[in-house]
C-alpha cells in the first residue's frame, strides 16, 4: 500500500531532472585532477595509498555525505572484498565480513583507538550493534578499510581486517556543521526514519587550546512484520539512537600536544512484539523486557610528540559497553520461575582498558615503528546463579615494523608482534610485504600477513557461562581454547596510465586454523553439564566451544575509477570469493556464507560545479541456503530443512539493485543530497511459500520459506526495504 496518490517515483524523477535543466545553464566543470589519497592505517603513519603495504579502500567524506547511513556497515556496501548483506541482526543492523571472515574478526578503530569489544556483552544475536557506535557522520573525514589480517600492528580481533574511522581535526578557526536527513518509505508497512547531527570546533585559546563538540540523534518508526506474530523478523521495530562527544586539544609547545576525547552513545530498540526476544510474562520470566538499550561510554587521553628522532604517540582509553533490558530467565534458575531472581535485571557489561605507545623513526632508508600495548577486558554477567559474575583477562604486547626502502622504487615492510595473554600464553604474529613502483604507471605489491583472535574471557572460563533458548539451553566455557589464527597471502597491482584511470586487482588466499566452533550434546549424558545446570530434562542439550576446524578463503578483488570525460566518471568494484571448511565436522561446507560473485557500479554525471547526478548498481550472486544439503530424515522427524529444500533448492537467490541520487550545492555552505533507494522497488519477500513439516517431537508445524533470505533462530541471506526516498540537508558555518 503506497503513502502517495501520485506515484512518488514520477515526482522524484521530475524534481531531479527539473533541477538538472535549471542548473545546466551554469558553467561546466573543468577537467578533474586526481589527487593522491593519503592513508595511515597500513603502517601507522601517512603514506600514499598505492605505496601502502596492504590492500586498502578509502571511503571519503564526499562518499559519506551521499549515503543514508546509520551504521559503519551502511558505508561499506561498495567496497571490494567486503560483504554486509548476509542477513540482518535482531536490531536490523548489518554485520561486516571482510574477505570471507566472520564479522567478529573485523577490528574497528576510531583515529587508531580500539573500539571492538567482546561479544560477551551482547549474547544471543546482538553482535551487529557494534557497528552502530560511530561518530556523527559530519565529524568523519574518511574511513580506511584494510582487507586482510593486521595483527602485527593491531593485535587480536584484526584477523579479518581493520576499519579505521578518521575524524576531523580540531580547527584553528571556529566552524561547524549541522545536517538533517529523512528517509520515507513508499510502502506503509515499512518504517520511516530521520536523523540529525552537529559538529562544532575551534580554538578556546588561539594556537594552543582547541575544542570539538559533536552529536547526533536518530529516530525510526514501526514496521509491520513479514514473519509470524512473534520472534525474529528482518524488518526493524521502533528505535531511537543518540550520541554526544567532545575533544580537547592542548598544544604544549611546537613539539608536544596532549588531547582528551570522550563520548557517550546509546542505541534503544522496542521489543513489544518479542522481535528481539521473548517478553517476560506474569509467572514466566523469558529473559527480555519491552525495550533493550545498548550503551557505550569512552574516555581517552593521549599525547602526540614530534621530535627530531621521530613521532611518538601514546594513548590510554577506557570503554564501558553495557546491555540493558535483559532479565534472568526462570528456566536458568534453581526452582525455575518460582525463584525470586526470575525476571530481575541481568547485568551485562564490558570494560576495556587499553594503553598503547609507539614511536615512528626514520633511520636512513628505514622507517621503523616500535611500540607496546596493554589491554585488560572485564566482563560482568550475573546469568549463572551461585556462580561467578565477573570474568577478566589481560595481555601485554610489544611490536616492531620496518619499512625498508631497498631502492627508490622498491620497499620492503616486515615486522612482528609478540603478545602474552593471561588466558592462553604467548602469541607471535609476523608479516612481510613488498611494494614495487615499476614506473609512474604500474605498482606491483604483495605479501604475507598473519592474524589471530583471542577467545573471550567468558569462553575461557571453566564452567557455566550462558544460556540460549530463553534459559533452556546452557553454554559451558572451555579453558583449553586457543586463539583462532589466519595467514593471508596476496598479490596485486595498481595501474594508472593517466590521471583519469585507476585500476587495482588483488588475488588473495587465506588459511584459517583453530577455528572455534560450538557443538551441542545431551546434558543428561554429560557429568560436566549435570554438575552445573539446575533444571535438566531428558531432552536438554548444552553447547560448548572447541578449536576444531580448518578453513580456506580465496578470491580476487578488483576496483576501477575512470573519469571518462570531464562531466562523467564511473567507479566499479568486483569480487570473486569462495570459502570452505577443509577440516572438521562440516568439511566441504562454507566457512562463511558469502556470494561467489559481487559487483558494484556507480556512474556519476557532473552536470556543473553545483550539481551531480548518480546511478548505482549492486549485484550479488546466490548464497548457500544450508551448510550441508538436507536429506529426508530417516525417522521422518525434524524435516523442516528438507521441506524447504524441496521448494527452493540449496541456494538463496542473488539479486540486482539500483539506486538513483543527486547532490546539489546551493551555496558554498549549503548542500542537498537526495536518493531513491531500491529504484525498481524490488521485493525481497517475493515468492515466499508456506509449508508443513514434522518437528522432532512428531508434531506437524508450519513455516514460511523465502527466495532471498532464511528466517529462523538467525536470519541469513538478504533483506532490503522497498523503494524509499532519502533527503539530506547539510549546512556549514
HELIX and SHEET records of a PDB file:
HELIX    1   1 UNK A    8  UNK A   23  1                                  16    
HELIX    2   2 UNK A   49  UNK A   51  5                                   3    
HELIX    3   3 UNK A   61  UNK A   65  1                                   5    
HELIX    4   4 UNK A   73  UNK A   75  5                                   3    
HELIX    5   5 UNK A  103  UNK A  105  5                                   3    
HELIX    6   6 UNK A  119  UNK A  122  5                                   4    
HELIX    7   7 UNK A  127  UNK A  132  5                                   6    
HELIX    8   8 UNK A  137  UNK A  139  5                                   3    
HELIX    9   9 UNK A  151  UNK A  154  1                                   4    
HELIX   10  10 UNK A  330  UNK A  332  5                                   3    
HELIX   11  11 UNK A  336  UNK A  338  5                                   3    
HELIX   12  12 UNK A  523  UNK A  525  5                                   3    
HELIX   13  13 UNK A  527  UNK A  530  1                                   4    
HELIX   14  14 UNK A  640  UNK A  648  1                                   9    
SHEET    1   A 2 UNK A  38  UNK A  39  0                                        
SHEET    2   A 2 UNK A  47  UNK A  48 -1                                        
SHEET    1   B 5 UNK A  55  UNK A  60  0                                        
SHEET    2   B 5 UNK A 140  UNK A 147 -1                                        
SHEET    3   B 5 UNK A 161  UNK A 167 -1                                        
SHEET    4   B 5 UNK A 106  UNK A 110  1                                        
SHEET    5   B 5 UNK A 113  UNK A 114 -1                                        
SHEET    1   C 2 UNK A  82  UNK A  83  0                                        
SHEET    2   C 2 UNK A  97  UNK A  98 -1                                        
SHEET    1   D24 UNK A 464  UNK A 468  0                                        
SHEET    2   D24 UNK A 473  UNK A 476 -1                                        
SHEET    3   D24 UNK A 541  UNK A 565  1                                        
SHEET    4   D24 UNK A 501  UNK A 522 -1                                        
SHEET    5   D24 UNK A 484  UNK A 498 -1                                        
SHEET    6   D24 UNK A 442  UNK A 453 -1                                        
SHEET    7   D24 UNK A 425  UNK A 437 -1                                        
SHEET    8   D24 UNK A 410  UNK A 421 -1                                        
SHEET    9   D24 UNK A 390  UNK A 407 -1                                        
SHEET   10   D24 UNK A 366  UNK A 381 -1                                        
SHEET   11   D24 UNK A 348  UNK A 363 -1                                        
SHEET   12   D24 UNK A 310  UNK A 326 -1                                        
SHEET   13   D24 UNK A 288  UNK A 307 -1                                        
SHEET   14   D24 UNK A 256  UNK A 270 -1                                        
SHEET   15   D24 UNK A 239  UNK A 251 -1                                        
SHEET   16   D24 UNK A 209  UNK A 220 -1                                        
SHEET   17   D24 UNK A 193  UNK A 205 -1                                        
SHEET   18   D24 UNK A 175  UNK A 185 -1                                        
SHEET   19   D24 UNK A 724  UNK A 732 -1                                        
SHEET   20   D24 UNK A 670  UNK A 677 -1                                        
SHEET   21   D24 UNK A 655  UNK A 665 -1                                        
SHEET   22   D24 UNK A 611  UNK A 620 -1                                        
SHEET   23   D24 UNK A 597  UNK A 606 -1                                        
SHEET   24   D24 UNK A 568  UNK A 583 -1                                        
SHEET    1   E 2 UNK A 623  UNK A 624  0                                        
SHEET    2   E 2 UNK A 651  UNK A 652 -1                                        
SHEET    1   F 2 UNK A 689  UNK A 694  0                                        
SHEET    2   F 2 UNK A 700  UNK A 705 -1                                        
SHEET    1   G 2 UNK A 709  UNK A 711  0                                        
SHEET    2   G 2 UNK A 715  UNK A 717 -1                                        
END                                                                             
